[in-house]
């Protein structure tokens, strides 16, 4: 009976160790996935911010050029903004 209990105890200990190893792998994978997702999200956020900033800069430049008397066509060509967008800005000034 004692030998059977020792065998069961060893089996149980092995089982617990295997489950702990699985849990560690899962946790490590989760952490790596989180880190990769965070890095991807940060990179996308930076890229989006740069694009928005560049677009805002074009809009400000277009407003300045319009206020200097350039035609909407010239401003659109100089800023690479769509002519429709430049015309909207001209109406706002």
N, C-alpha and C positions, 0 to 999 in steps of 0.2 A: 504494500500500500504506500509506504514512504517513497519507494522508488517511482511509483506511478505519479505521485504528487510532484516529485522532483522533475520528472519528465514533462509534466504539464506546466510546471513553473518555467522551465527552460523554453518550452514552446511559446508560452505566453510572453516571456521576455523577448524572444526573437520576434514575435508578432508586433509587440510594442515598438521595438527598434526599427522594424521595417516601416511601420506606420509613421514614426517620427521622421524617418528619412524621406518618405513621400511628402509629408507636410513641409519639410525643409525645402524640397525641390519646388513644391507648389509656391511657397512663400518667396523663394528666390526668383522664380519665373514671374510672379506677380510684381515684385519690385523692379525687375528688369523691364517688364512691359510698361509699368507706370513711368519709369525713367525715360524710356523710348518715346512714349506718348507725350510726356512733358516736353521733351526736346523738340519733337515734331511740332507741337502746338506753339512753342515759343518761336520757332523758326517761321512758321506761317504767320504768326502775329507780327513779327518784325517785318516780314515782306509786305504784309498788308498795310502796316503803318507807313512804310517807305512809299508805297504806291499812293496812298491817300495824301501823304505830304507832298509828293511830286505833283499830284493833280491840283491840290490846293495852291501850290506855288504857281502853276500855270494860270489858274483862275485869277490870282492876284496880279500876275504880270499882265494878263489880258486887260484887267480893269485899268491898270496904269497906262497901258498903251492906248486904250480907248479914250481915257481922259486927256491924253496928249494929242488927240485928234486923228489918230490912225483909223482907217476904215476897218469895219468888221472883217472884211476879206483879208486885209493885210495882217490883222491881229491873229486870225485863224491860221494863216499860213505861218506866221512867226512862232506861234505857241503850239502848233499841231492840235489845237482844240477843234472840235467840229464847229463849222460856221454857225449852226443853230445855237450852240451853247454861247458863242461869242455874241450873237445877236440878242440873246436873252440878257446877257450881262450889260450890253449897250442900252437896252430898255430900262434896266434897273438904275442906271447912272443918271 
